[in-house]
Amino acid sequence: MEINVFGIDELKREVQVDSGGKVILPLIGQVQAGGRTPAELSNDIAGMLKKTYMKDPQVIVTVKEAQSQKVTVDGAVMQPGLYPLAGPTTLMQAVSLARGPDPKLANVKRVAIFRTVGGQRHSAFYNLAAIRAGKADDPLVYGNDIVVVDTSGGKSFMQNFQGSFGLLGMLIAPW
């Protein structure tokens, strides 16, 4: 991103946001940039400069290049993988990116979102069937979230049983 303090060329900088969502700026030091809009970050930087160094700083933050936020969708879906998020994305949309739940295996009543916040991993479970029916809210997923569609024990057992029975039938069939 580019940070420009109007009228002070020495403070104009192109900086990269580190993996912790922070940037380092002259006079100020480390500033949290991740999860902030350019306008919010501009206001924060102006406020920090105003405290000690300037009367009324005008700061403009411009995003020069953005790396796509990604979500991992795993479990009983048709195409598990890592998918880019294009703007706000709900749980239903994230599962759709993976071509939807696997009709043979998925337990759509138990879908987990795993999220790391402040170094702590959190999880929440959702009922995709209730969301589809409009009986529950469709939560937002964020970059670096992991969505896991649970496998139905009964469906998994039946699929394994059918595969085994077919093989067993071939083994005991009369020749």
Sine and cosine of phi, psi and omega as CSV:
sin_phi,cos_phi,sin_psi,cos_psi,sin_omega,cos_omega
0.00,0.00,0.35,-0.94,0.04,-1.00
-0.94,-0.35,0.74,-0.67,0.04,-1.00
-0.88,-0.48,0.82,-0.58,-0.08,-1.00
-0.78,-0.63,0.85,-0.53,0.09,-1.00
-0.99,-0.17,0.92,-0.39,-0.11,-0.99
-0.81,0.59,0.79,-0.61,0.07,-1.00
1.00,0.08,-0.07,1.00,0.00,-1.00
-0.78,-0.62,1.00,0.01,-0.07,-1.00
-0.87,0.49,-0.49,0.87,-0.02,-1.00
-0.91,0.42,-0.36,0.93,-0.02,-1.00
-0.99,-0.14,0.00,1.00,0.06,-1.00
-0.96,0.27,0.80,-0.60,-0.08,-1.00
-0.60,-0.80,0.54,-0.84,0.28,-0.96
-0.96,-0.26,0.84,-0.55,-0.04,-1.00
-0.78,-0.62,0.37,-0.93,0.06,-1.00
-0.92,-0.39,0.68,-0.73,0.03,-1.00
-0.97,0.25,0.78,-0.63,-0.02,-1.00
-0.98,0.21,0.05,-1.00,-0.08,-1.00
-0.90,0.44,-0.35,0.94,0.06,-1.00
-1.00,0.01,0.05,1.00,0.03,-1.00
0.99,0.11,0.32,0.95,-0.06,-1.00
-0.91,-0.42,0.40,-0.92,0.13,-0.99
-0.79,-0.61,0.41,-0.91,0.05,-1.00
-0.91,-0.41,0.79,-0.61,-0.05,-1.00
-0.83,-0.56,0.53,-0.85,0.06,-1.00
-0.90,0.44,0.51,-0.86,-0.01,-1.00
0.96,0.30,-0.54,0.84,-0.11,-0.99
-0.98,-0.19,-0.69,0.73,-0.10,-0.99
0.99,-0.10,-0.62,-0.79,-0.09,-1.00
-0.99,0.16,0.72,-0.70,-0.01,-1.00
-0.74,-0.68,0.70,-0.72,0.06,-1.00
-0.96,0.27,0.88,-0.47,0.00,-1.00
-0.93,-0.37,-0.54,0.84,-0.02,-1.00
-0.88,0.48,0.70,-0.72,0.02,-1.00
0.98,0.18,0.11,0.99,-0.01,-1.00
-0.93,-0.38,0.55,-0.83,0.11,-0.99
-0.98,0.19,0.33,-0.94,0.07,-1.00
-0.83,0.56,-0.62,0.78,0.00,-1.00
-0.91,0.41,-0.68,0.74,0.03,-1.00
-0.89,0.46,-0.69,0.72,0.00,-1.00
-0.91,0.41,-0.64,0.77,0.06,-1.00
-0.85,0.53,-0.72,0.69,0.01,-1.00
-0.90,0.44,-0.66,0.75,0.01,-1.00
-0.89,0.46,-0.73,0.68,-0.03,-1.00
-0.90,0.43,-0.69,0.72,0.03,-1.00
-0.86,0.51,-0.68,0.73,0.01,-1.00
-0.88,0.47,-0.66,0.76,0.01,-1.00
-0.92,0.39,-0.65,0.76,0.02,-1.00
-0.93,0.38,-0.59,0.81,-0.04,-1.00
-0.92,0.39,-0.55,0.84,-0.03,-1.00
-0.85,0.53,-0.64,0.77,-0.16,-0.99
-0.82,-0.57,-0.54,0.84,-0.25,-0.97
-0.91,-0.41,-0.50,0.87,-0.15,-0.99
-0.69,-0.73,0.40,-0.92,-0.01,-1.00
-0.98,0.21,-0.80,0.60,-0.05,-1.00
-0.57,-0.82,0.95,0.30,-0.06,-1.00
-0.94,0.35,0.64,-0.77,0.08,-1.00
-0.94,-0.33,0.93,-0.37,-0.09,-1.00
-0.91,-0.41,0.73,-0.69,0.06,-1.00
-0.85,-0.52,0.82,-0.57,0.06,-1.00
-0.94,-0.35,0.79,-0.61,0.00,-1.00
-0.82,-0.57,0.78,-0.63,0.07,-1.00
-0.98,0.18,0.89,-0.46,-0.02,-1.00
-1.00,0.03,-0.62,0.78,-0.03,-1.00
-0.48,-0.88,0.75,-0.66,0.00,-1.00
-0.88,-0.48,0.74,-0.67,0.11,-0.99
-1.00,0.08,0.67,-0.75,-0.06,-1.00
-0.91,0.42,0.67,-0.74,0.14,-0.99
-0.97,0.22,0.59,-0.81,-0.04,-1.00
-0.78,-0.63,0.47,-0.88,0.08,-1.00
-0.82,-0.57,0.62,-0.78,0.09,-1.00
-0.99,-0.10,0.78,-0.62,0.06,-1.00
-0.87,-0.49,0.85,-0.53,-0.13,-0.99
-0.67,-0.74,0.03,-1.00,0.03,-1.00
1.00,-0.03,-0.58,-0.82,-0.11,-0.99
-0.99,0.10,0.91,0.42,0.10,-1.00
-0.86,-0.51,0.29,-0.96,-0.06,-1.00
-0.93,0.37,-0.57,0.82,-0.07,-1.00
-0.61,-0.79,0.98,0.18,0.01,-1.00
-0.86,0.51,0.52,-0.85,0.04,-1.00
0.19,-0.98,-0.12,-0.99,0.03,-1.00
-0.97,-0.23,0.84,-0.55,-0.11,-0.99
-0.83,-0.55,0.67,-0.74,0.06,-1.00
-0.96,0.30,0.57,-0.82,0.06,-1.00
-0.98,-0.19,0.80,-0.61,0.04,-1.00
-0.95,-0.32,1.00,0.09,-0.02,-1.00
1.00,0.09,-0.15,-0.99,-0.01,-1.00
-0.85,0.53,0.73,-0.68,-0.07,-1.00
-0.72,-0.69,0.73,-0.68,0.02,-1.00
-1.00,-0.03,0.17,-0.99,0.04,-1.00
-0.86,0.51,-0.72,0.69,0.02,-1.00
-0.85,0.53,-0.68,0.74,0.00,-1.00
-0.92,0.40,-0.63,0.78,0.01,-1.00
-0.89,0.45,-0.69,0.72,0.03,-1.00
-0.91,0.42,-0.59,0.81,0.04,-1.00
-0.90,0.43,-0.54,0.84,0.06,-1.00
-0.85,0.53,-0.53,0.85,0.01,-1.00
-1.00,-0.01,0.38,0.92,0.04,-1.00
0.92,0.38,0.37,0.93,0.12,-0.99
1.00,0.07,0.14,-0.99,0.02,-1.00
-0.92,0.38,0.54,-0.84,0.07,-1.00
-0.95,0.30,0.90,-0.44,-0.07,-1.00
-0.89,0.45,-0.37,0.93,-0.01,-1.00
-1.00,0.09,-0.43,0.90,-0.15,-0.99
-0.84,-0.55,-0.43,0.90,-0.20,-0.98
-0.95,0.32,0.64,-0.77,0.20,-0.98
-0.97,-0.26,1.00,-0.02,-0.10,-0.99
-0.94,0.34,-0.12,0.99,0.04,-1.00
-1.00,0.07,-0.04,1.00,-0.01,-1.00
-0.62,-0.78,1.00,-0.03,0.02,-1.00
-0.85,-0.53,0.79,-0.61,-0.08,-1.00
-0.97,-0.25,0.57,-0.83,0.21,-0.98
-0.89,-0.46,0.83,-0.55,0.08,-1.00
-0.96,-0.27,0.74,-0.67,-0.06,-1.00
-0.62,-0.79,0.67,-0.74,0.07,-1.00
-0.98,-0.20,0.84,-0.54,0.00,-1.00
-0.78,-0.63,0.86,-0.51,0.01,-1.00
0.86,0.51,0.58,0.82,0.01,-1.00
0.99,0.15,-0.07,1.00,0.01,-1.00
-0.97,-0.26,0.72,-0.69,0.02,-1.00
-1.00,0.01,0.77,-0.64,0.00,-1.00
-0.85,-0.52,0.42,-0.91,0.06,-1.00
-0.65,-0.76,0.47,-0.88,0.08,-1.00
-0.59,-0.81,0.56,-0.83,-0.04,-1.00
-0.92,-0.39,0.59,-0.80,-0.07,-1.00
-0.72,-0.69,0.42,-0.91,0.05,-1.00
-0.97,-0.25,0.97,-0.22,-0.04,-1.00
-0.90,0.44,-0.54,0.84,0.02,-1.00
-0.90,0.43,-0.65,0.76,0.02,-1.00
-0.93,0.37,-0.60,0.80,0.04,-1.00
-0.90,0.43,-0.72,0.70,0.02,-1.00
-0.87,0.50,-0.60,0.80,-0.03,-1.00
-0.99,0.15,-0.04,1.00,-0.01,-1.00
0.98,0.19,0.25,0.97,-0.03,-1.00
-1.00,-0.06,-0.14,0.99,0.01,-1.00
-0.59,-0.81,0.47,-0.89,0.03,-1.00
-0.94,0.34,0.51,-0.86,0.04,-1.00
-0.99,-0.11,0.98,-0.21,-0.10,-0.99
-0.94,0.33,0.42,-0.91,0.08,-1.00
-0.98,0.20,0.58,-0.82,0.18,-0.98
-0.95,-0.32,0.45,-0.89,-0.07,-1.00
-0.82,-0.58,0.25,-0.97,0.04,-1.00
-0.80,0.60,0.67,-0.75,0.00,-1.00
0.97,0.23,0.03,1.00,0.12,-0.99
-0.93,0.36,0.41,-0.91,0.11,-0.99
-0.86,-0.52,0.84,-0.54,0.03,-1.00
-0.96,-0.29,0.80,-0.61,0.01,-1.00
-0.81,-0.59,0.86,-0.51,0.09,-1.00
-1.00,0.00,0.86,-0.51,-0.07,-1.00
-0.92,0.40,0.40,-0.92,0.06,-1.00
-0.99,-0.11,0.72,-0.69,0.04,-1.00
-0.96,0.27,0.82,-0.57,0.00,-1.00
-0.85,0.53,-0.72,0.70,-0.01,-1.00
-0.90,0.43,-0.71,0.70,-0.01,-1.00
-0.91,0.42,-0.66,0.75,0.01,-1.00
-0.89,0.45,-0.70,0.71,0.01,-1.00
-0.87,0.50,-0.72,0.69,-0.03,-1.00
-0.89,0.45,-0.65,0.76,0.01,-1.00
-0.91,0.41,-0.68,0.73,0.02,-1.00
-0.91,0.40,-0.64,0.77,-0.01,-1.00
-0.90,0.43,-0.70,0.72,0.00,-1.00
-0.88,0.47,-0.66,0.75,0.02,-1.00
-0.90,0.43,-0.67,0.74,-0.01,-1.00
-0.94,0.34,-0.66,0.75,-0.03,-1.00
-0.89,0.45,-0.65,0.76,0.03,-1.00
-0.88,0.48,-0.67,0.74,0.02,-1.00
-0.94,0.35,-0.67,0.74,0.02,-1.00
-0.89,0.46,-0.67,0.74,0.02,-1.00
-0.87,0.48,-0.61,0.79,0.02,-1.00
-0.94,0.35,-0.57,0.82,-0.04,-1.00
-0.95,0.32,-0.55,0.84,-0.05,-1.00
-0.97,-0.22,0.00,1.00,0.00,-1.00
-0.92,0.39,0.62,-0.78,0.03,-1.00
-0.93,0.36,0.61,-0.79,0.00,-1.00
-0.99,-0.13,0.00,0.00,0.00,0.00
